Amino acid sequence: MIIVLYLLVLIGGLALLVFGLSLIGHKRYEKRVEEGTAKPDETSPFEVTKDVPAECCGQHATCERDSLLAAVSKEIIYYDDEELDAYKGIAANAYTDEQTDQFAQIFYELKEVEVAGWVRSLQLRGIELPDGIRDEVLLVVRERRFQPVGEGGDHSEDKVKLP
């Protein structure tokens, strides 16, 4: 029992020490800001900063790049697929084989990291994926989402593989 009490006091003391050092750093930062000598990218130890990498690592619950939810981003990004705008409003089961091949050709030219963004772009533009390639496209997105970067290497720059 005495060891547990000792550990709690030790942890509390360390927490107070860290808080005290952060408070000193914050006061010094405020002084530099007032004097105008603070660096532009400098922040207070108490400020919460969140650096968002240009490429998501796939380890987080939500990554805008990998999300298929159109509500995540309203920005339409074209993937050299402007010609697909002609298919706006066509049902997924109404495409001809030639039209499905046109979608497939664009799909196979994409990098794996671009597939979810491409699908989201199609959704925002009111274009349904043809049934003929939908399962394959969603499989690539699912694999990217649930495969940690460390397993089997990072394949983010790989092109989508032909079946």
FENDA-V945043 format. One record per residue. N is the residue number from 1. RES is the residue in three letters. PHI is phi as a letter, one per 40 degrees, with the letter a starting at -180 (999 if undefined). PSI is psi in whole degrees, 0 to 359 (NA if undefined). BURIAL is # if it has 24 or more other ideal C-beta (glycine too) atoms within 12 Angstrom, else .. Layout:
# FENDA-V945043
n: (N,N)
res: (RES,RES)
phi: (PHI,PHI)
psi: (PSI,PSI)
burial: (BURIAL,BURIAL)
This chain:
# FENDA-V945043
n: (1,2,3,4,5,6,7,8,9,10,11,12,13,14,15,16,17,18,19,20,21,22,23,24,25,26,27,28,29,30,31,32,33,34,35,36,37,38,39,40,41,42,43,44,45,46,47,48,49,50,51,52,53,54,55,56,57,58,59,60,61,62,63,64,65,66,67,68,69,70,71,72,73,74,75,76,77,78,79,80,81,82,83,84,85,86,87,88,89,90,91,92,93,94,95,96,97,98,99,100,101,102,103,104,105,106,107,108,109,110,111,112,113,114,115,116,117,118,119,120,121,122,123,124,125,126,127,128,129,130,131,132,133,134,135,136,137,138,139,140,141,142,143,144,145,146,147,148,149,150,151,152,153,154,155,156,157,158,159,160,161,162,163)
res: (MET,ILE,ILE,VAL,LEU,TYR,LEU,LEU,VAL,LEU,ILE,GLY,GLY,LEU,ALA,LEU,LEU,VAL,PHE,GLY,LEU,SER,LEU,ILE,GLY,HIS,LYS,ARG,TYR,GLU,LYS,ARG,VAL,GLU,GLU,GLY,THR,ALA,LYS,PRO,ASP,GLU,THR,SER,PRO,PHE,GLU,VAL,THR,LYS,ASP,VAL,PRO,ALA,GLU,CYS,CYS,GLY,GLN,HIS,ALA,THR,CYS,GLU,ARG,ASP,SER,LEU,LEU,ALA,ALA,VAL,SER,LYS,GLU,ILE,ILE,TYR,TYR,ASP,ASP,GLU,GLU,LEU,ASP,ALA,TYR,LYS,GLY,ILE,ALA,ALA,ASN,ALA,TYR,THR,ASP,GLU,GLN,THR,ASP,GLN,PHE,ALA,GLN,ILE,PHE,TYR,GLU,LEU,LYS,GLU,VAL,GLU,VAL,ALA,GLY,TRP,VAL,ARG,SER,LEU,GLN,LEU,ARG,GLY,ILE,GLU,LEU,PRO,ASP,GLY,ILE,ARG,ASP,GLU,VAL,LEU,LEU,VAL,VAL,ARG,GLU,ARG,ARG,PHE,GLN,PRO,VAL,GLY,GLU,GLY,GLY,ASP,HIS,SER,GLU,ASP,LYS,VAL,LYS,LEU,PRO)
phi: (999,c,c,c,c,c,c,c,c,c,c,c,c,c,c,c,c,c,c,c,c,c,c,c,c,c,c,c,c,d,c,c,c,c,c,g,b,c,c,d,c,c,b,c,c,c,c,c,b,b,c,b,c,c,b,c,c,g,c,b,c,b,b,d,c,c,c,c,c,c,c,c,a,c,c,c,b,c,b,f,b,d,c,c,d,c,c,d,g,c,c,c,c,b,c,c,c,c,c,c,c,c,c,c,c,c,d,c,c,c,c,d,c,c,c,c,c,c,c,c,c,c,d,c,c,g,b,c,c,c,d,c,b,d,c,c,c,c,c,c,c,c,c,c,c,b,b,d,d,c,c,g,g,c,b,c,c,c,c,c,c,c,c)
psi: (321,329,319,316,318,315,319,318,319,315,317,319,318,321,318,321,313,317,317,316,322,322,319,316,321,317,318,320,313,321,318,325,316,321,345,17,3,142,149,326,8,141,163,150,341,347,136,119,146,107,122,117,153,325,128,149,350,2,355,162,321,127,119,321,325,358,138,357,120,336,342,317,134,0,126,123,129,140,54,44,31,331,341,345,337,343,14,130,357,135,151,331,7,4,147,170,323,319,319,320,325,316,316,320,315,317,315,347,349,153,155,322,345,346,311,319,323,315,318,320,317,318,314,331,359,29,123,144,140,145,329,336,356,311,319,318,312,330,317,316,315,316,318,322,322,1,109,151,324,342,111,13,172,117,23,334,358,145,158,136,142,148,NA)
burial: (.,.,.,.,.,.,.,.,.,.,.,.,.,.,.,.,.,.,.,.,.,.,.,.,.,.,.,.,.,.,.,.,.,.,.,.,.,.,.,.,.,.,.,.,.,.,.,.,.,.,.,.,.,.,.,#,.,#,.,.,.,.,#,#,#,#,#,#,.,.,.,.,.,.,.,.,.,.,#,.,#,.,.,#,.,.,#,.,.,#,.,.,.,.,#,.,.,.,#,#,.,#,#,#,.,#,#,#,.,#,#,#,#,#,#,#,#,#,#,#,#,#,#,.,#,.,#,#,#,#,.,#,#,.,.,#,#,.,.,#,#,.,#,#,#,.,.,.,.,.,.,.,.,.,.,#,.,.,.,#,.,.,.)
